[in-house]
Amino acid sequence: MGTSSQPATGTPPDVASAAPSSAPSPSSPAPFSPSAWGWRPSDWWSSPPGRLRLVSLVVMVLLVALWITAFATSQARQGTLDALSGRPGGGQTATLVAALRLRSDLAGADAAATRARLGGNDGLEVARQREAYRRAMADVGVQLVVLARAHPHTDGGTDADLGPALTVIAQQLPPYGGEVAQAKAARSELMWRTILPAADRIVATEQSRAEHALHRAEATNPLVGVVVLGALTFGALVSTQIWLMRRTNRVLNPALAAATVLSAVAVGWTLLAFATQHDHIADGRDHGYRPLTRTSQARVLALRAWTDDVRALLDRSEAPRLDADSAAASTRLRHDPASAPAAGSDGSGLLATIAAPGGPDQAARAALTPAWTGYADIAARIRDGAGRPEGLWPAALLAQQDATGALRTFDERSVAVLDASRTHLTDDLTAATDTVDTLPAALSITLGLAAVLTFVGLQLRINDYR
């Protein structure tokens, strides 16, 4: 009996078809498998080394975010203060002072030219007033150049906000000078109705820019990010040390402890620097900027009242209008109806506002009020005497002597206050800028070192598991 060479089940199996279908061909690349490299995504949270790496990443991200926020905030404030204080030269403070001087010089020039027509004192006072007029007009030219250069326009002209006003002044000064040379009374109308309103617009623009910059420099909103990120970073570092202490039974991780201290120092240093900077800016605003702008306005009002009083003596047909205009200027100096609870009170005028803040210059600012009161009393006597037929010449003599001296006293005190206020503002802005000058570099070093220590401290714990 023979046996069959074929299996009882039928056809022989196909070896090729029996091979696993998933086996890769020799030419195809092997698919990526994290486990083939000895790493799995769950290692980041399922094992102590993975959790330590995750904690290290979170803390490093917080430190970097804190550095970016604090660095950007300090750089922005420093840039704003540099623009205000004018380092390395110029700046918004300088252009504001130039605008204020331009307006005061224009008013002073017209007051001097008008006073020269009044004569008196054997011609000496006339020569003095003419010299004052020449100096004021020369300074007007200097301030116009400063303002034009400070705000250049892209097309080679001047800033669109200031260009029209500067053009008006530059175009109207030659006709005004011609009228002064001919001793025409119309010059004051050209000055006070055309030229000085243009100067007022320039001053208003420069004040708005300076106030906006001061507001940006004092803004506290950017500090919120520094405080929040600082608290999160400090809390994360402290929580990490507590967690490590419970898992490793080690009381202190020196590197992490040092990183925690450095992060707290960085935040504290930043907040202290900004608080000191805020104090300097507030002091400069209260004892520099505000007295500077208000005293400049008061000086222009006083010069306008003086010009009107002199013109009322020279041009009697215009006396009622000029007397009313002078009285309005004096009222604004001694009483401001918009801010006074009781009409007629002398305690709420521009001069009282100037004298109100304390500080080292308060006595000089307060001295403006009695100086103007002395002039206003003399001016009232001049108007009263000039209204009588026989009193015109005595009134003119009173204006030549007593009123001229009283106005000069007020003007000299105003100039002293302006100089002191400008110096105070410049010094405070410089001190505020110096406060944050080295802060960006200090933050970079402190927080950079904290990040390195954080990495080292956690890496040492990771190495313990190897």
Secondary structure, DSSP 8 states (H G I E B T S, - for coil): ----SS-TTSS---HHHHS-TT---TTS-----GGGGT--TTHHHHSHHHHHHHHHHHHHHHHHHHHHHHHHHHHHHHHHHHHHHTSSS--HHHHHHHHHHHHHHHHHHHHHHHHHHH--GGGHHHHHHHHHHHHHHHHHHHHHHHHHHHSB-TTSSB-TTTHHHHHHHHHHHHHHHHHHHTT-THHHHHIIIIIHHHHHHHHHHHHHHHHHHHHHHH--HHHHHHHHHHHHHHHHHHHHHHHHHHHH--S--HHHHHHHHHHHHHHHHHHHHHHHHHHHHHHHIIIIIHHHHHHHHHHHHHHHHHHHHHHHHH-GGGHHHHHHHHHHHHHHHH--TTT-SSTT-GGGSHHHHHHSS-STTHHHHHTHHHHHHHHHHHHHHHHHHHTSGGGHHHHHHHIIIIIHHHHHHHHHHHHHHHHHHHHHHHHHHHHHHHHTTSHHHHHHHHHHHHHHHHHHHHHHHHHTT-
